[in-house]
């Protein structure tokens, strides 16, 4: 029976993997490139292999599920988040990165329109779906023996892409899925009949299809041929929800610091809105002012003031300000925010627009409509650098607004980030000039919108000291943290760059203009924008931070390509040489200590795992003896301890084998153990089947120990090691 089990399981594993592949490979249609297909295939192989190994190890199902989940995080880390790992070893930072990527992808899936860019976050989410499908299908087929349940688990995954996008391969996809489903059912039924036939002595049934199989094939073929006659066949896929979200919609919403990278990489670029204004500006939607060490976010707040048709006072009245009126014509932009230059003080031609009191975001109460026109009036600030130079740390800490935005999570800012902030700003005479120094330092890095997203301390350290390239998310989040380190209130602004000029004072904004920048708070002037991203074709350098206004001691190389600026300033090019005096030749900060915490954590995890195995085995034996309430039960418990050791050493007792028969088989392998083995078997048999026999628990324990010591020299080294390590005690089933 056991050999028959092993014979029929191997093809069943392949068939279950084929079912998962047929159901999940259509998910690749949701992405622009074919990068998702290798991810799906690798995840199927890994997930099915892990499910098989855990099942063969006979691990308790809840524990096996936890182990499979942990292995998935490791798998996702190896595929997409290797920068958070210690070589091939997982770290707590890796688990945090994978969890953050999944959370980001789930939120992005509510705003992105398929097909989307194959970003690491979205691929991590797809890998999680595939892993779960492989695990559930394997469990249903091999443990529950319910092939229809396995098909039901993966059917929603197979159907989901078809509800979003049409495919010229739908015939092939459907044929593969139906074929894999039939193979799963046939393999399961063949396994059942083989066992029944072998038990009854009538042989093993062959693979020749019978009447039922031929009838099923004809019915399936008829269903495929009749499909074009079904009402609605050939219509565009969709849920009928109006096209919003990760579906067949024609609108795009920007999810702050989550979907900026997918929007930048979207091909072709989707037009979102146009703006008529006397000068270009950043069209801001919201700001993120809380950092938890992993990601910037904004807590939920209530939009209180109604701004439609009403002029709202500015946060800080500043004499050096001017008014900018914008006529915004909406195209395919969606979401809860209305774009506009900061700081908006009035909205016309749109009802029910409220102003979020802290971020000063324009929050809409209804959906945007294509072609709708909205007028936004904003107040722009043009402070003089010499006025900003006079602002001190005491001014900031004493300001009721600015003092709220200085905090960083705990006191755990990595030493290298603090060292970088101090070294970059060393020698500057004011907080304002320190901020400009950070901006100019980061603008010497390289712009690259293909890097893995991430804003954690670990990713930030690598960005500052090693990688030195990224896109707006890395630049803005890093500058915001560096600013808080030196005592300047900061937040990350989310929105769009000015756009492409299409006429006199008119700009078209598309998905490629999605952008993040930094806002720093200076008492008396409010939140001022800073631009650390070296993307000269769209970025705007504030006038008060330009070399002409500052005359700094370290003057960045001027750009040879002018950029549309509201203040006439020029942005540095992306190919600026790195300053050899800042960060060293390798891009690091001299003397910055390396964070060795992940190394110690990894070593502690390894040591804990090694100690947990023998400790768990000892706990299992102790629990078994505690449950033995009398001498007879204690005797049997000692014999079961011996059987567990034998199973761990890969010489388990066979089903139906008596203790005496098992002792004889072991004695044939190790002659010196014959005496203890036969005595232990005799004691166990008397205890089990002779009601009047005297229990001999202490002697059974001593004989079991003698038998183990006598059998061990005849075993391979690997078997002895496994039994000593304690791993085999978990999978042993006495």
Protein Blocks (a to p, Z undefined) as FASTA:
>chain_A
ZZmmmmmmmmmmmmmmmmmmmmmmmmmmmpmblmlmmmmmmmmmmmmmmmmmmmmnopaf
klmmmmmmmmmmmmmmmmmmmmlpghjaccfklmmmmmmmmmmmmmmmmmpccdddddfk
lmmmmmmmmmmmmmmmmmmmmmnopaklmmmmmmmmmmmmmmmpccfklmmmmmmmmmmm
mmmmmmmmmmmmmmmmmmnonopadfbdcfklmmmmmmmmmmmmmmmmpghihiacdehn
oopajdfbfbdcddehklmmmmmmpccdddfbdcddfbdcdddfbdcfbdehjaccdddd
ddfbdcehpacddfbacfbbcddddddddfkbgcjbdcdddddfbdehiahiacdfklop
acdfbdcdehiacddddddddddfklmmmpcfklmmmpmklmmmmccehjlbcfklmmmm
mmmmgoiabfklmmmmmmmmmmmmccdfkbccdjbfklmmmmmmmnopacfklmmmmmmm
mmmmnopacdddddddebjcfbehiacddfklgccddddddehklpadddfbfcfklpcc
dfklgfklnopabdcdddfbdcddfklpacddfkbccdfkgopjnopaehiacdfklmmm
mmmmmmmmmmmmmmmmmmmmmmmmmmmmbfklmmmmmmmmmmmmmmmnopacdehiafkl
mmmmmmmmmmmlmmmmmmmmmmmmmmmmmmkbccdfklmmmmmmmmmmmmmmmpcfklmm
mmmnommmmmpcZZ
